[in-house]
Amino acid sequence: MNDIKLALLGSPGAGKSDSLYHKRLSIDGRQLNLEVFDPCSQSSEARCILEEPVDWADGFVVVYNISDRTSFINAKNILRQIREARMDNCKGEVEVPVCLVGNKQDLCHVRQVREDEGRCLAQENRCHFQEVSAAESYQDIANLFTQLIRQVMDHLKYRADRRRYSGSKSMAKLINNVFGKRRKSV
């Protein structure tokens, strides 16, 4: 059974809760233990300290409120922090699955962040983007998480395959160093 850990990040009031969720589920016939951590919503500060969730998480959902420009600016800062922390902690590996979510689509009549601004920010950060209304559509949220979990599973498989390949190359180098280069038999 695979463990998938997601961090749900964004400003307080962007439409997140303040909990650690555990759930067993099946996606594409694979049994998973899913943990979703929301470290920032209990803080009243605009900036959220991310070191622990960045190291802990396999993927991220960064949420902003489309009717709150400040939450969008905070989401932009969080995306930057994810990039920087991953670059520092993961030997340059920044291609971790991330989804940028514009929430509260049901409040479009008081919109402060245009949809194309969210799309552009997602493109700049090479992540998925979606606008939703968590209050109105459970299915959109479920589909968003399912898509992100699939990306995380692919990413974890890619990393494991890469480690396995580089490990076998390292072993070959070690053998060559210990026993010398292979010589052609005469």
C-alpha positions as CSV (number, residue, x, y, z in Angstrom):
1,M,0.0,0.0,0.0
2,N,1.4,3.4,-1.0
3,D,1.4,6.4,1.3
4,I,0.6,9.8,-0.4
5,K,1.1,13.0,1.6
6,L,-0.4,16.2,0.4
7,A,-0.1,19.7,1.9
8,L,-3.0,22.1,1.6
9,L,-1.6,25.6,1.7
10,G,-3.1,29.1,1.5
11,S,-4.4,32.1,3.5
12,P,-6.8,31.6,6.3
13,G,-10.3,32.1,4.9
14,A,-9.4,30.8,1.4
15,G,-11.7,27.9,1.9
16,K,-9.5,25.3,3.7
17,S,-9.9,23.7,7.1
18,D,-7.2,23.3,9.8
19,S,-6.7,19.7,10.3
20,L,-4.7,16.6,9.4
21,Y,-6.8,14.1,7.5
22,H,-6.2,10.4,7.1
23,K,-8.1,8.4,4.5
24,R,-7.7,5.0,2.8
25,L,-8.8,5.0,-0.8
26,S,-8.4,3.1,-4.0
27,I,-7.3,4.9,-7.2
28,D,-6.8,3.0,-10.5
29,G,-7.0,-0.3,-8.5
30,R,-4.2,0.7,-6.1
31,Q,-4.8,0.9,-2.4
32,L,-3.5,4.2,-0.9
33,N,-3.1,5.8,2.5
34,L,-3.8,9.5,2.0
35,E,-2.7,12.2,4.5
36,V,-3.7,15.8,3.9
37,F,-2.1,18.4,6.1
38,D,-3.2,22.0,6.4
39,P,-0.5,23.8,8.4
40,C,-1.3,27.4,7.7
41,S,-4.9,28.0,8.4
42,Q,-4.4,28.4,12.2
43,S,-2.0,31.3,11.6
44,S,-3.4,34.8,11.3
45,E,-0.2,35.9,9.5
46,A,-0.3,36.5,5.8
47,R,2.9,34.5,5.4
48,C,3.1,30.8,6.2
49,I,6.3,29.1,7.2
50,L,6.6,26.1,5.0
51,E,9.8,24.2,5.8
52,E,8.2,21.2,7.4
53,P,5.3,20.6,5.0
54,V,7.6,21.1,2.0
55,D,9.9,18.3,3.2
56,W,6.9,16.2,4.4
57,A,4.6,16.5,1.4
58,D,4.6,14.5,-1.9
59,G,2.4,17.1,-3.5
60,F,0.7,20.4,-2.8
61,V,-2.7,22.1,-3.2
62,V,-2.2,25.9,-3.0
63,V,-5.5,27.7,-2.5
64,Y,-6.6,31.3,-2.9
65,N,-9.9,33.0,-2.7
66,I,-10.9,34.6,-6.0
67,S,-12.6,37.4,-4.1
68,D,-9.5,38.3,-2.1
69,R,-6.5,39.8,-3.9
70,T,-4.3,39.4,-0.8
71,S,-4.9,35.6,-0.7
72,F,-3.8,35.4,-4.3
73,I,-0.5,37.3,-3.5
74,N,0.0,34.9,-0.6
75,A,-0.5,31.9,-3.0
76,K,2.1,33.4,-5.3
77,N,4.5,33.6,-2.3
78,I,3.7,30.1,-1.2
79,L,4.5,28.8,-4.7
80,R,7.8,30.6,-4.6
81,Q,8.6,29.2,-1.2
82,I,7.8,25.6,-2.4
83,R,10.2,26.1,-5.4
84,E,13.0,27.6,-3.2
85,A,12.7,25.0,-0.4
86,R,12.6,22.1,-2.9
87,M,15.6,23.5,-4.7
88,D,17.5,23.8,-1.4
89,N,16.4,20.5,0.2
90,C,16.0,18.1,-2.8
91,K,19.1,18.6,-4.8
92,G,17.5,20.8,-7.4
93,E,14.4,18.7,-7.8
94,V,11.6,21.2,-8.1
95,E,9.1,19.3,-10.3
96,V,6.9,18.2,-7.4
97,P,3.2,18.0,-8.3
98,V,1.4,21.2,-7.4
99,C,-2.2,22.4,-8.1
100,L,-3.1,26.0,-7.8
101,V,-6.8,26.4,-6.9
102,G,-8.9,29.5,-7.1
103,N,-11.7,28.8,-4.6
104,K,-15.1,30.5,-4.0
105,Q,-16.0,30.6,-7.7
106,D,-19.6,31.1,-6.4
107,L,-18.5,34.6,-5.3
108,C,-17.6,35.6,-8.9
109,H,-19.8,38.7,-8.5
110,V,-17.2,40.1,-6.1
111,R,-14.2,38.7,-7.9
112,Q,-10.8,40.5,-7.3
113,V,-8.6,37.9,-9.1
114,R,-9.3,37.2,-12.8
115,E,-9.2,33.6,-13.9
116,D,-6.5,34.4,-16.5
117,E,-4.3,35.7,-13.6
118,G,-4.5,32.3,-11.9
119,R,-3.9,30.5,-15.1
120,C,-0.8,32.6,-15.8
121,L,0.6,32.1,-12.3
122,A,0.1,28.3,-12.7
123,Q,1.9,28.4,-16.1
124,E,4.8,30.3,-14.6
125,N,5.1,27.7,-11.8
126,R,4.5,24.7,-14.1
127,C,1.5,23.5,-12.1
128,H,-2.1,22.6,-12.7
129,F,-4.8,25.3,-12.3
130,Q,-8.5,25.1,-11.5
131,E,-11.2,27.4,-10.2
132,V,-13.8,25.7,-8.0
133,S,-16.5,26.4,-5.5
134,A,-15.9,24.0,-2.6
135,A,-19.3,25.2,-1.2
136,E,-21.2,24.2,-4.3
137,S,-19.3,21.2,-5.9
138,Y,-17.9,18.3,-4.0
139,Q,-17.3,16.5,-7.2
140,D,-14.9,19.2,-8.6
141,I,-12.8,18.9,-5.4
142,A,-12.8,15.1,-5.5
143,N,-11.7,15.2,-9.2
144,L,-9.0,17.7,-8.4
145,F,-7.5,15.6,-5.6
146,T,-7.8,12.4,-7.7
147,Q,-5.9,14.1,-10.5
148,L,-3.2,15.4,-8.1
149,I,-2.9,12.0,-6.4
150,R,-2.3,10.3,-9.9
151,Q,0.4,12.9,-10.6
152,V,2.0,12.2,-7.2
153,M,2.0,8.4,-7.9
154,D,3.6,9.0,-11.3
155,H,6.2,11.3,-9.8
156,L,7.1,8.9,-7.0
157,K,7.4,6.0,-9.5
158,Y,9.7,8.2,-11.7
159,R,11.9,9.1,-8.7
160,A,12.1,5.5,-7.6
161,D,13.0,4.4,-11.1
162,R,15.6,7.1,-11.4
163,R,17.1,6.2,-8.0
164,R,17.2,2.5,-9.0
165,Y,19.0,3.4,-12.3
166,S,21.5,5.7,-10.7
167,G,22.2,3.1,-8.0
168,S,23.1,0.5,-10.5
169,K,25.4,2.9,-12.3
170,S,27.1,3.7,-9.0
171,M,27.5,0.0,-8.3
172,A,29.2,-0.5,-11.7
173,K,31.6,2.4,-10.9
174,L,32.4,0.9,-7.5
175,I,33.2,-2.5,-9.1
176,N,35.3,-0.8,-11.7
177,N,37.2,1.1,-9.0
178,V,37.8,-2.0,-6.9
179,F,38.7,-4.4,-9.6
180,G,40.0,-2.1,-12.3
181,K,38.7,-1.5,-15.8
182,R,37.5,-4.5,-17.8
183,R,40.0,-5.8,-20.2
184,K,39.2,-7.5,-23.4
185,S,40.2,-11.2,-23.3
186,V,42.7,-12.2,-25.9
